[in-house]
Amino acid sequence: MFSHLSSSMKIKYIIYTLLALGLAYLIYYRITENQKISGGGPGKGAAGKGGPGGGPALAVDGIVAAETNFNNAIEITGNIEANESVMLKSEISGLVTGIYFKEGSNVSAGATLVSINDQDIQAQLQDALTKENLSATSENRAKQLLSKGAISQEEYDVALANLKSFQSQTQLVRAQLAKTKIRAPFSGKIGLRQISNGEYISPASNIATLMSTNPVKINFSIPEKYANQIKVGSTVKFKTDASSKEYQGKVYAIEPGINQQTRTLQIRALAPNPNQELLPGSFAKINLALEQLEKVILIPSEAIIPVLKGKMVYISKNGKAEQVIVDAGIRTADKVVINSGLNVGDTVLTTGAMALKPESNVKVRIQGEKTKDSTSKATSPKAN
């Protein structure tokens, strides 16, 4: 029994020993490979080709930092709406006796579009006018008698009150009569009609849509963080799916508060539409210019490396890679504005970040040029 246990323990010991040796070999292999990548190797000193600065130069891409003007803009989507839009309805119920517009045509403000049977209201008006005229005659007679002292002031006041009452009734009937004519509230294009001549309509019936589409409104929202960068009068450029043409408008109104659900700011712009190319209801792909920065350093996003202290980049100095902490500003889809940390003329490395280490030998291929040692940049007065 003891012999069996001893044999089992020996096997376990051998297995554990082999695992430990294998793990030690893997660690040694990884360390050796890392030293090869960084240009060093076991047994090589810093004075020769060993250490971080030894070994063959790593071929990388780079750019020369230069000052440029930067237009900060965001791309968002919005909706195109008519400047004015209304669904025409009748204020009263009645039989349609006339339709005076052509579908899809332009109409002028105040033009009669639809008429409703008004015979009963015309009869009411005649009755009201008759009573008003009779009351006016009575009031005039009472005024003459009052001047002669034949009647009291109280009797004249009653006659005057009756006249004013009949005049009000006449005005009420005239208002009802005016409602039998549906007129265009503003100039614009009228849509497809939804009624027919001889149809009985009510205030719930839809007649047609009237739109004013020159200019058109562009409704869109921007994230809260850009709220202070947009002003009334700012230019808005946009396109639609219907055309590749770029249109332009100006912001004329901004919502006074942030939408708490979406954390966005609602903005409205006006764009001219003389040829009626922009149709209400279309999507607008908007390019909104927020601010213009002059003489800033702009580098590709891939050159930025996140570190504990913030952001850093590699630059080439005397043929070797050097780390530089930078303050990154506004970011676009592929570029980053550098507020501080870089100087004009610095050669910024844009590739090889994972393989680079401080003091690594590098051979930089500047965009648009043939591969060369970055030390050739030293001829520039501003190069490091």
Helices and strands as residue ranges (DSSP letters): H 2-37, E 58-64, E 67-88, E 94-99, E 106-107, E 112-116, H 119-148, H 153-178, E 181-183, E 188-190, E 200-201, E 208-223, G 224-229, E 235-240, E 243-254, E 264-271, E 283-300, G 301-303, E 305-307, E 310-317, E 320-331, E 335-340, E 347-349, E 362-366, E 372-373, G 374-379
